[in-house]
Amino acid sequence: MKMPLSLRERAVLCVGGRNGNVASYRELIEREGAQFSHHDGGLEDNANRLEASLAAADLVICQTGCISHSAYWRVKDYCKRNGKRCVFIDNPSISSLARGLEQASAD
């Protein structure tokens, strides 16, 4: 993956996705030198921790097909209010995550 945007020493939060893919998400993001964190969007993780996770991130990847409507709107509202870079992707696949990171670098 070619990344014009340097993720080195940045914090990337993935919200949502499939639990079975989280290790692959981590590997992809950490390979770029970024710090990875994940929040499942309130399915099992405490929904109240979502805002703290958002605050700590430099970039948010929101996997819209795998989170609650409430979590989607919380992510969207938080990022808009705080000028936080956020990329929304529909599919929880590794390739979709990679395209989301590429999209973030093009913005």
C-alpha positions, 0 to 999 in steps of 0.5 A, a space after each residue: 500500500 502506498 500512503 502519501 499521508 504519513 501515519 507514522 506516530 499517529 493514532 488511528 482508531 477503527 470503529 466497528 468491523 468484524 472481531 475476527 479481522 481486528 488483528 489484521 486491522 492492527 497489523 495493517 495500521 501498525 505496519 505504517 508506523 501508526 498506533 492502532 486502537 479499536 472500538 466495536 461501536 458499542 456492541 460489546 465495548 462500553 459506548 461511553 468509552 467511544 468519546 474518549 477513544 475518539 479524542 485520543 485519535 488522529 484519524 478515525 476509520 468508521 466501518 459503518 456496516 458493523 456498528 449501531 446507528 447510535 455509534 455512527 451518529 456519535 462518531 460523525 457528530 464528534 468528528 465534525 464538531 472537533 475537526 477530526 479526520 474521519 473516513 467512513 467505509 461500508 465493508 469491514 474487509 481488510 482491503 476496504 480498510 486499506 482503501 479507507 487509509 488511502 482515501 484519508 491520505 488523498 483528503 
